[in-house]
Amino acid sequence: RELTYRRGDGSFSAFGDQDPEGSLWLTAFVLKTFAQAKDLIYIDQSVLDAARAWIVGHQNADGSFDPVGFLHHQELLGGLQGKTALTAYLAVALREAGENEASGRAVRYLERALGKADDPYTLALGAYALELAKSAQAGAAYERLMAMAHESDGGLYWGDEVRPEPLADSKEGEEALIMPQPHPSALVETTGYALLALVQHGDRLNASRAGRWLVSQRNAYGGYGSTQDTVVGLQALTSLAADAKSDVDVTVTLRSGDWSKQVRVTPENADVLQLVDVPTGGAVTVEAVGKGQVVLQGVRRFNVPKPAERERSAYQIDVRYGTGQVAVNDLITIDVSVRFTPPEPLKAGMTVLDIAVPTGFAPETDSIEKLVQGQPKIKRYDIAGRKVIFYIEDMMPNEALHFAFQARALYPVRAQAVTSAAYAYYRPEMRGESLGGALVVQERD
């Protein structure tokens, strides 16, 4: 699936060859992920080599990297802003993929530039890159990193509150467009990189304190608030667990009234998640005996009344088939209109249109190809059964899009009305739906 976003030059972007150029950050993210997964699943080495060569080809003479390409959903970047942070990320990705020469040049740039960095995110990511490279400057970066740490009852964390700022393309006199940036996600990602640096540095005491804070921020499913902070947070906790699991032998006893349950954690099962259903309605006590550190997370699930639906959907979508009765082999025109009407002034990011094709019909690929070539907002499409999925470039508030494509009747049928939907790819709760009309397909005379 990931390879469908690969471009002919070996780079990756949100819409593959339909984008004008590859994305440096996204290519590094894929290279880093594939390199980590290589020992678990088959990864074609030529894919890694081409991505690595494309990245190296964009390295500046001083070892740094400038942004290349566009990322359609900026929240994927997490806190990654500025040349120094981007160079640190590329240094880590290249080293994990076995490219030490280019990574070394990036590290030498960081050794010169990191002393000027005054934000916790850049310093945490840069310190991790220096620790991986065993740089002589890693110790100085570690000292500065620890000086920026915040202490709380939950442990150590890094980062400051990220406040939403108006988007750059807000025009004077217009209401500022705000891209929400959740406070916890920025802290989780920054603390994750700091924890990775501490593990590499060998500071197990402070690493465990940072790990304790990260664990306290997890949601009921074990993740965090966004894609990027979850990726970094889980990598950091995994690194900490791999470093510490040999020293654990703990028996945990859970009690609630007459009920009790014992769970033992040893080096043999330290990386296994153990789930226990606890009786409801009473207090639960926890007792741990032994040595080492284990993590217990309590999750309480309950039902709440369904919230009142918003008066207006985030997307107004209308799908029409232009007729109610056709014969086998006839073509119908599927007419699609969509308008982005968010409850607050913000960009949509990538928008997905999930357009239903009635039972007994097949979309005409030629008409869709012609549509995509003539409509620059449509960056990609997929056909999945009786659905045509269109990926739309960033939509602004109140922006509308209208297009049409064809489908062919295959056999006689009374097709019931089917639902099409529009939604923001990374915020699927922002959506709208449209119920198409019923259709009758008759035998051709």
Secondary structure as UniProt FT lines:
FT   HELIX           2..5
FT   TURN            8..9
FT   TURN            14..15
FT   HELIX           16..18
FT   HELIX           24..37
FT   TURN            38..40
FT   HELIX           45..56
FT   TURN            57..58
FT   TURN            61..62
FT   HELIX           74..77
FT   TURN            78..79
FT   HELIX           83..96
FT   TURN            97..98
FT   HELIX           100..113
FT   HELIX           114..116
FT   HELIX           120..132
FT   TURN            133..134
FT   TURN            136..137
FT   HELIX           138..147
FT   STRAND          150..152
FT   TURN            153..154
FT   STRAND          155..157
FT   TURN            168..169
FT   TURN            172..173
FT   HELIX           183..201
FT   HELIX           204..216
FT   TURN            220..221
FT   HELIX           227..244
FT   HELIX           245..247
FT   STRAND          249..256
FT   TURN            257..258
FT   STRAND          259..265
FT   TURN            267..271
FT   STRAND          285..291
FT   STRAND          315..320
FT   STRAND          325..327
FT   TURN            328..329
FT   STRAND          331..340
FT   STRAND          351..356
FT   TURN            359..360
FT   STRAND          361..363
FT   HELIX           365..374
FT   TURN            376..377
FT   STRAND          378..384
FT   TURN            385..386
FT   STRAND          387..392
FT   TURN            397..398
FT   STRAND          400..409
FT   STRAND          413..415
FT   STRAND          419..424
FT   TURN            425..426
FT   STRAND          427..435
FT   STRAND          439..442
//
